[in-house]
Amino acid sequence: MTGPTDRFPVARPSLTELEERYVVDALRSGWISSQGPYLAEFERRLASRCAAAAAAATSNGTVALHLVLAAAGIGPGDEVVVPALTYVATANAVAYCGARAVCVDVLPQTWCVDPAAVRAAIGPRTRAVVAVDLYGHPADYPALRALCDRHGLLLVADAAESFGATLDGRPVGGLADATTFSFFGNKVITSGEGGGVTTSDPAFADRMRLLRNQGMDPRRRYYFPVLGYNYRMTNLCAALLCAQLDRADEIIARRERVIAGYEEQLADEPELARQPVAPGVRRAPWMAAFLVGAETDPTSRDALARGLDRLGVDSRPFFVPIPDLPAHHDPAANCPVAADLSRRGINLPTYAELAEAEVKTVAERVRTALRAIGRPVGAPYGPAAAAGSRRSRRAR
């Protein structure tokens, strides 16, 4: 029975004796660096799961993004369209190439990049579009695919948060020209650090493999025809990921139950809005995501987070919009939906080992924290509350 002193972290990896066995096997084999049988096996299995022709393992998800853009030849003077609401790595990878990230707004119905905003942002310098599957929800790839084909642009999927998601039955990883993944410690499957790229273009995959290995010619050792990078994954990380792939369906199912539990138990709470899910989408259960308060509410999310912290529940705010960050500051960017979501969004603890009773405990603490903000749980909020307040003043 959980008590008020129990603390719930926002994330925790799901690790078992299977992961230990695979990592020990790799350790004892002596193949602990960037060569070994687990690497080839992981790449094969990642490509297969994503219905892609090839996969390239990388040391993390950020370098996976940079590797894709570098392999496509994107450089100074080029522009890449990205959503305003994403983790900073999406825009950083563009900057690493010397290119400019053009930030556009997201859709309130999916929290993913708005294809109409992408269309309006395409100009003579545009070379690529990076869509982000925010909080596990796939972007509108059919619409983006049509746009990119029409303008001859590279379509990249940043699927750092969406391993295991599908769109109209098709897995993320096979919906764009190239798809990047992160296997950081808080992701659906993890190797602590780690990343990967999937693609159905074998020549593009070969180019990425060349660049990730310092640009060394695969047919001539220590000859480097191009400037490359050390973006390789270790065999130890790949061993851990092979075990995670063995358990991926189980991990996903358990995380789905956690998010469903929150959404069911908090469904009657008018101050919370659950993550929307578009028709045909099976989102990846990365993190339970809610909006707090009415649109443009500047205080309730942070007040809830502070209350949850006092009650032993860790939480995360949504990302700060890219144009608001010093390294990518763009006062001309007009992204009101991204700004509103960023102010109101919160993530609750989400991990496979969170038991049903613990989910209930967290939900109860959410209700307690909401009461402490100053409005009774279940009381009208937003327009209805404002109308009631005006009627009360008139009665007095």
Secondary structure, DSSP 8 states (H G I E B T S, - for coil): ---TT--B-S------HHHHHHHHHHHHHT--SS-SHHHHHHHHHHHHHTT-SEEEEESSHHHHHHHHHHHTT--TT-EEEEESSS-THHHHHHHHTT-EEEEE-B-TTTSSB-HHHHHHH--TTEEEEEEE-GGG----HHHHHHHHHHHT-EEEEE-TT-TT-EETTEETTSSSSEEEEE-BTTSSS--BS-EEEEES-HHHHHHHHHHHBTT--TTSTT--SS---B----HHHHHHHHHHHHTHHHHHHHHHHHHHHHHHHTTT-TTEEE----TTEE---S-EEEEESSTT-SSHHHHHHHHHHHTTB--EE----GGGSGGG--TT---HHHHHHHHHEEEE---TT--HHHHHHHHHHHHHHHHHHTS-TT---THHHHHHHHHHHHH-
